[in-house]
Amino acid sequence: MSGIEVVTAESSEDRQAFLDYPYTLYRNNPHWVAPLRTDQKHLFDPARHPFHQHAQVRCFLAKRNGCAVGRVAGIWDPNYNEFHGEKTGFFGFYESEDDPDTARVLFGAVRKWLGEFGAEQMRGPMNPSTNYECGMLVDGFDSDPYVMMPYNPPYYVHLMESAGLRKAKDLLAYILRTDQLQWDKITRVASKAERFSVRPIRMQEFWPEVERIWKVYNAAWKKNWGFVPATREEFLFLAKEMRPVLEPELIQVGETNGEAVAFALALPNVNEALKHAHGSLFPLGLLKILYHRRHIHSLRVLTLGVVAGRRAAGVAAALYTAMANAAIRLGYTEGEFSWVLEDNVLMNRSLRALGARVYKAYRIYEWT
């Protein structure tokens, strides 16, 4: 295997090498946006991140002559398998050199570990589930990723296939400039939403609002392919992480008779500022982020969901209308809608009707 060895990243040295590897691999890539090193460290820390309360994560590091040449994490989430009635394991956080042997030994190590739990299939990348970053970029390599979206080299597609992985599902990302928005269509459809009101999140009641949105989130997406309900602890953790960059008007809550039944969430594309920090807050990273944050003109629409039984005509359009008006008032000129399942006919049709176009595609692979 070309002198490659795979080790479990358990020692402090190997765990640090696991965390450091992407920063080395992408150091000359013009489009990769380095995540903050502190955030990555916390994500893999069972004492800090609530995902580890219900799932097990095993990190593997590939080495050649003592130097890291690849990494991957195996993920076993009983919550997912109980929810779907499956025995599915996952892989995530994959990075490697352009070498099929490296890919094969890394995925072989993950599959062997997942087999200890009785896994019958493996999917990924999940970083670490669909509630976080997921998917591998397969089209649209010529631009930076938006906030909380992955980026990877084009050669990963070949590595996946050479390792025996095949497509399970594609996830689409749409792009839309505010001056291209088809206002006549969206307002006409939104007018059909009867007995339905839309309002921004109430920041003075932030945590009760987050609790309401969490319930809508799990109810609205429970039938979606690959979905696993977010635990309360996970949702509150994510809300705490997002809070410093939230724009209240970009979080719209839909209500019927005072009950929250829908919501839409968009985030300023902080990657525009984060890119200048190169993964570190100190000594100057924080200042660079604060400076460039003032010049963010794009946003990402992460989620729009309506609980089953309340999906009347015009509801989604009403949420989009409120969010679009807010985005224009706040000075945003462009937005990404991501991600959307390739076979979600209604959502894909709606976004095209708004004037959006697909400009990136991500893929979930599987190995059975």
Buried (B, 14 or more C-beta within 10 A) or exposed (E): EEEBEBBBBEEEEBBEBBBBBBBEBBEEBEBBBBBBBEEBBBBBEEEEBBBBEBBBBBBBBBBBEEEBBBBBBBBBBEBBBEEEEEEBBBBBBBBBBEBBBBBBBBBBBBBEBBEEEEBEBBBBBBBBBBBBBBBBBBBBEEEBBBBBBBBBBEBBBEBBBBBBBEBBBBBBBBBBEBEEBBEEBBBEBBEEBEEBEBEBBEEEEBEEBBBBBBBBBBBBBBEEBBBBBBBBEBBBBBBEEBEEBBBBBBBBBBBBEEEBBBBBBBBBBBBBBBBBBBBBBEEEBEEBBEEBBEEBEBBBBBBBBBBEEBBBEBBBBBBBBBBBBBBEEBEBEBBBBBBBBBEBEEBBEBBEEBBBEBBBBBBBBBBE
